């Protein structure tokens, strides 16, 4: 019986510490207004990027929230893209809120939508990039 009580106390303490660790330092999330910028439509569909989401990633590259809607569908997908503006490369670090760990850098491959997002977002984020 004593062993069970000790185990329960230890489990409750561990749960309380875990709960504290997960919530400590978490303040209110401040999401700014979304400022979608649509790029020219292509046969593949439509794409937007959020001007208010431009940030520098941990690696010092430009990060931006984008939305893609295929031509044949009503529903789209949300991506967080990291852009290497100097080399004209991109990688999707998140798709619909799910992280893509170790996403590979890739060229736009002639994709007009991604090329336009890269050009417009890199132009809009030039001050951020200059501050690195």
Secondary structure, 3 states (H helix, E strand, C coil): CHHHHHHHHHHHHHHHHHHHHHHCCCCCCCCCCCCEEECCCECCEEEEEEHHHCEECCCCCEEEEEEEEECCCCCCEEEEEEEECCCCEEEEEEECCEECCCCCCEECCCCHHHHHHHHHHHHHCHHHHHCC
